[in-house]
Amino acid sequence: MNCDDGGGGGKSTEDQQLEKLQGSWAVTSVDLDGTDRTSDFSTMVMSFTTTAGNTTFGYSITGSRPNPNPWPPSGSITLGADPLSQLIRKDGSPDLAMTYALSNADDQLTISFTYTGAGYAGSSRVEAVEGDWTFVFDKQ
């Protein structure tokens, strides 16, 4: 008699989410306080390097970002209390709480957060950086 309910390979919720986030994600849209900022981030790609069993993972960013912008070129992120919807960026003080959602068969990632501070240097003109940001990425 098989007691397996077919529920999967026994991976934790955290490991399942890490597996989905692993890889490179290209920006498709960016919004700051209701204003479209996609053109300022048009070639931005965020890459996550995850490891099963470790809820803190690294990220790196390549491509265009304005100066200032709310993302340093690299850092670390931890899954939050709800690993299905919360991330905590660990590259500043204080840590930055972010919400995220995966959609489109886990091929689209939306990250939202409220940023306060001076921002990080990017690759183009100086822009406002404080406010409510939403980034939408497609998996590459």
Summary of the structure (lengths in Angstrom):
residues: 140
radius of gyration: 16.1
end to end distance: 42.2
largest distance: 65.9
contacts: 368
relative contact order: 0.22
helix: 9%
strand: 46%
